[in-house]
Amino acid sequence: MPFSDYQCLKLAIDSGVAFVSINHPPINLLDEVLSPELDKLGRELETDDSVRVVVLQSALPDFFIAHSGLGRVGAASKLVSHTRSFRLTQMIGERFRNMPKVTIAKIEGRCRGGGSEIALAADMCFAAIGKAIFGHPEVAVGLVPGGGATQRLPRVMGRARALEVLLSCNDFSAELAERYGYINRALPADELTPFVEKLAYRIASFPAHTIAHVKAAVDIGAFGSLAEGLLVEAHESDLSVASEVSQARVKEALKVGAETYAGELEMDFLERLTPAR
């Protein structure tokens, strides 16, 4: 049966809107469990004619998706193929972007790294003031974002601001994310869910084919060269993962608090990393 056998995702469909709640405690880590489930979900949603709008949200109050799991870095090969290929997070994001229905990310907690890349791939993103936090900490641990951020951020906020996000590794509040163009809107926490639900139900009441045609037309102008850029990003990310320096830095990050609940709340462990030389 469709939409069954999920460990980390809870799905409810109402009046053409699929509400997807991510529940992978303690921090909704985008790991070897959650990533395949999001991939499977996207495949099932894109072919379900009863769904016209998808809302991605979290069941955990402090995290949307923390980031991609770091454990896979240590197991990565130090040999990188010259044949470029897409990464799983990129494919998950592209499926949400390309499916002939609207995808909306509703953010009420930490949304960093791979979580940010999933949110960026959605058609729209709305966040709670005082609760939502966005950021990309990858460079601090010696990695290149490999889920779409290097390609999507410059398109929504411009090159200079994208580089600020990617290279500073700082957190961005919902208000600043809105000002930068990172998200659609920052809303008071108590207004976020009613706003998103009203918008989702409104869009879902329109003819499905017109929604699909508008998305296709907009994407031609906005993302004409995105696929090529994603392949470049994936290759550069693979090269960073293969680096002995990066692998050592990831091990150090895991020792000083990465991927723990307390460590991921404010990312204080980044300040405890040995300065790079």
Wavefront OBJ file of the C-alpha trace (Angstrom):
o trace
v 0.000 0.000 0.000
v 1.226 3.528 -0.734
v 2.399 5.723 2.141
v 3.001 2.724 4.442
v 6.008 1.233 6.222
v 7.494 4.573 7.253
v 9.468 4.818 10.489
v 10.225 8.546 10.427
v 7.315 10.065 8.524
v 3.641 10.461 9.347
v 1.317 11.332 6.475
v -2.219 12.745 6.527
v -4.096 13.653 3.342
v -7.059 16.019 3.476
v -8.831 17.781 0.594
v -5.890 17.377 -1.767
v -3.239 18.427 0.774
v -0.672 15.923 2.051
v 0.690 16.918 5.469
v 4.028 15.175 6.033
v 5.382 15.275 9.586
v 9.009 14.286 10.123
v 9.508 12.379 13.387
v 13.040 11.023 13.730
v 14.167 11.878 17.285
v 16.153 13.381 18.750
v 17.071 15.893 15.994
v 15.555 14.646 12.704
v 19.003 13.797 11.368
v 19.013 13.318 7.591
v 20.714 9.939 7.846
v 20.567 6.440 6.363
v 17.053 6.006 7.800
v 15.366 9.335 7.034
v 16.942 9.950 3.604
v 15.574 6.778 1.928
v 12.155 7.436 3.444
v 12.023 10.965 2.010
v 13.111 9.538 -1.344
v 10.368 6.905 -1.231
v 7.797 9.486 -0.136
v 8.636 11.767 -3.050
v 8.289 8.916 -5.529
v 4.868 8.027 -4.150
v 3.593 11.593 -3.899
v 4.558 12.590 -7.438
v 2.310 9.854 -8.912
v -0.652 10.313 -6.553
v -3.319 12.263 -8.445
v -5.305 12.872 -5.257
v -2.538 15.128 -3.890
v -2.125 18.673 -5.211
v -0.147 20.267 -2.380
v 2.475 18.797 -0.043
v 3.303 20.418 3.311
v 6.580 19.325 4.909
v 6.741 19.923 8.655
v 8.303 18.479 11.790
v 6.847 16.646 14.750
v 9.816 17.797 16.879
v 9.534 21.322 18.315
v 13.234 22.251 18.089
v 14.241 20.717 14.752
v 12.891 20.628 11.210
v 15.875 18.625 9.943
v 19.173 19.119 11.786
v 21.447 18.352 8.815
v 22.831 15.375 6.891
v 24.446 12.655 8.989
v 28.210 12.915 9.399
v 28.761 9.229 10.003
v 28.914 8.439 6.297
v 31.951 10.696 5.863
v 34.274 8.323 7.688
v 33.162 5.433 5.523
v 33.543 7.338 2.256
v 36.117 6.291 -0.310
v 39.141 8.515 -0.800
v 38.929 7.810 -4.523
v 36.433 10.013 -6.367
v 35.115 8.905 -9.747
v 35.602 11.223 -12.710
v 32.041 10.294 -13.756
v 29.755 12.802 -12.094
v 26.481 11.679 -10.548
v 23.716 13.199 -8.461
v 23.588 12.758 -4.708
v 20.539 11.370 -2.916
v 19.681 14.661 -1.167
v 19.851 16.435 -4.526
v 17.476 13.887 -6.050
v 15.063 14.175 -3.133
v 15.026 17.946 -3.560
v 14.651 17.772 -7.330
v 11.710 15.417 -7.006
v 9.940 17.857 -4.682
v 10.705 20.678 -7.122
v 9.731 18.829 -10.289
v 6.593 17.003 -9.159
v 3.432 18.469 -10.735
v 2.113 19.692 -7.384
v 3.059 22.404 -4.935
v 5.502 21.683 -2.105
v 5.591 23.907 0.976
v 8.137 23.718 3.810
v 6.851 24.876 7.202
v 9.775 25.532 9.538
v 9.446 25.836 13.300
v 12.900 24.729 14.480
v 16.507 24.249 13.371
v 16.875 23.848 9.633
v 20.536 23.478 8.759
v 22.679 21.750 6.145
v 20.714 19.027 4.393
v 17.550 20.199 6.134
v 18.025 23.652 4.651
v 18.589 22.050 1.246
v 15.277 20.173 1.473
v 13.515 23.422 2.441
v 15.212 25.317 -0.397
v 14.024 22.701 -2.886
v 10.397 23.175 -1.852
v 8.333 25.565 -3.952
v 7.673 27.807 -0.951
v 9.031 28.081 2.578
v 7.478 29.778 5.601
v 9.036 30.012 9.066
v 8.131 30.854 12.657
v 9.640 33.993 14.165
v 11.578 33.236 17.332
v 11.711 29.508 16.602
v 13.037 28.821 13.106
v 16.798 28.888 12.505
v 18.552 28.396 9.166
v 22.187 27.785 8.347
v 24.919 25.822 6.618
v 27.708 24.602 8.950
v 29.365 22.266 6.424
v 32.439 24.364 5.599
v 33.354 24.585 9.308
v 33.801 20.804 9.401
v 35.654 20.676 6.096
v 32.769 19.762 3.814
v 31.088 21.230 0.740
v 27.256 21.229 0.835
v 26.162 18.440 -1.507
v 22.376 18.632 -1.489
v 21.741 21.682 -3.638
v 22.643 24.672 -1.448
v 25.493 25.974 -3.622
v 23.103 26.142 -6.574
v 19.822 27.197 -4.983
v 21.054 29.858 -2.546
v 22.649 32.119 -5.214
v 19.449 31.896 -7.257
v 17.219 33.070 -4.397
v 19.469 35.613 -2.633
v 22.366 36.462 -4.961
v 26.013 35.409 -4.977
v 27.338 37.589 -2.154
v 24.668 36.657 0.367
v 24.879 32.989 -0.626
v 28.608 33.049 0.073
v 27.938 34.714 3.426
v 25.549 31.909 4.373
v 27.842 29.137 3.146
v 31.186 30.464 4.381
v 30.247 32.121 7.676
v 28.526 28.962 8.976
v 26.399 31.286 11.108
v 22.766 30.784 12.051
v 20.107 32.971 10.423
v 16.862 33.866 12.155
v 13.542 33.631 10.378
v 13.427 37.428 10.053
v 16.889 37.665 8.493
v 16.180 34.671 6.263
v 13.101 36.484 4.955
v 15.096 39.673 4.328
v 17.762 37.725 2.415
v 15.225 35.874 0.267
v 16.079 32.539 1.902
v 12.367 31.965 2.621
v 9.024 33.386 1.507
v 7.892 34.852 4.821
v 8.650 34.914 8.532
v 5.457 34.782 10.562
v 4.616 34.926 14.284
v 4.712 31.369 15.612
v 0.995 31.247 16.374
v 0.128 32.460 12.868
v 2.362 30.088 10.898
v 0.219 26.945 10.826
v -3.089 28.732 10.062
v -1.392 30.704 7.269
v 0.230 27.657 5.663
v -2.917 25.553 5.927
v -5.104 28.269 4.409
v -2.660 28.711 1.530
v -2.315 24.955 0.966
v -6.060 24.333 0.896
v -6.577 27.324 -1.403
v -4.036 26.079 -3.954
v -5.385 22.531 -3.674
v -8.819 23.801 -4.714
v -7.498 24.873 -8.133
v -7.253 22.626 -11.247
v -4.317 20.241 -10.914
v -3.119 20.664 -14.495
v -2.827 24.450 -14.201
v -0.700 24.102 -11.056
v 1.622 21.731 -12.916
v 1.848 23.949 -16.009
v 2.680 27.068 -13.989
v 5.436 25.251 -12.086
v 6.936 23.938 -15.330
v 6.913 27.377 -16.944
v 8.434 29.150 -13.937
v 11.178 26.537 -13.582
v 12.369 26.995 -17.150
v 13.222 30.616 -16.392
v 14.458 30.134 -12.825
v 16.371 26.854 -13.050
v 17.387 26.347 -16.658
v 20.942 25.244 -15.799
v 20.327 23.763 -12.363
v 20.984 20.126 -13.281
v 24.482 20.895 -14.562
v 25.203 22.958 -11.471
v 24.066 20.148 -9.179
v 26.441 17.718 -10.874
v 29.336 20.139 -10.305
v 28.280 20.583 -6.679
v 28.067 16.826 -6.091
v 31.561 16.297 -7.504
v 33.107 19.084 -5.410
v 31.321 17.712 -2.352
v 32.660 14.215 -3.041
v 36.180 15.630 -3.280
v 35.795 17.346 0.099
v 34.503 14.131 1.704
v 37.516 12.212 0.362
v 39.944 14.651 2.013
v 41.859 13.306 5.026
v 41.645 16.770 6.567
v 37.841 16.755 6.278
v 37.518 13.220 7.621
v 39.629 14.113 10.660
v 37.645 17.297 11.228
v 34.319 15.435 11.096
v 35.608 12.963 13.701
v 36.602 15.891 15.894
v 33.178 17.519 15.456
v 31.433 14.315 16.533
v 33.638 14.168 19.652
v 32.834 17.736 20.739
v 29.046 17.633 20.345
v 27.925 17.323 16.718
v 24.743 15.289 16.262
v 23.838 15.474 19.955
v 20.644 17.234 21.002
v 22.435 19.825 23.146
v 25.196 20.396 20.623
v 22.863 20.904 17.692
v 20.615 23.444 19.412
v 23.057 26.340 19.137
v 25.969 24.656 17.271
v 28.386 25.738 20.028
v 30.617 22.782 19.200
v 31.843 24.663 16.105
v 33.701 27.059 18.421
v 35.548 24.098 19.978
v 36.976 22.841 16.696
v 40.709 23.212 16.193
v 41.425 26.245 13.978
v 42.335 25.090 10.464
v 45.900 25.697 9.319
l 1 2 3 4 5 6 7 8 9 10 11 12 13 14 15 16 17 18 19 20 21 22 23 24 25 26 27 28 29 30 31 32 33 34 35 36 37 38 39 40 41 42 43 44 45 46 47 48 49 50 51 52 53 54 55 56 57 58 59 60 61 62 63 64 65 66 67 68 69 70 71 72 73 74 75 76 77 78 79 80 81 82 83 84 85 86 87 88 89 90 91 92 93 94 95 96 97 98 99 100 101 102 103 104 105 106 107 108 109 110 111 112 113 114 115 116 117 118 119 120 121 122 123 124 125 126 127 128 129 130 131 132 133 134 135 136 137 138 139 140 141 142 143 144 145 146 147 148 149 150 151 152 153 154 155 156 157 158 159 160 161 162 163 164 165 166 167 168 169 170 171 172 173 174 175 176 177 178 179 180 181 182 183 184 185 186 187 188 189 190 191 192 193 194 195 196 197 198 199 200 201 202 203 204 205 206 207 208 209 210 211 212 213 214 215 216 217 218 219 220 221 222 223 224 225 226 227 228 229 230 231 232 233 234 235 236 237 238 239 240 241 242 243 244 245 246 247 248 249 250 251 252 253 254 255 256 257 258 259 260 261 262 263 264 265 266 267 268 269 270 271 272 273 274 275 276 277
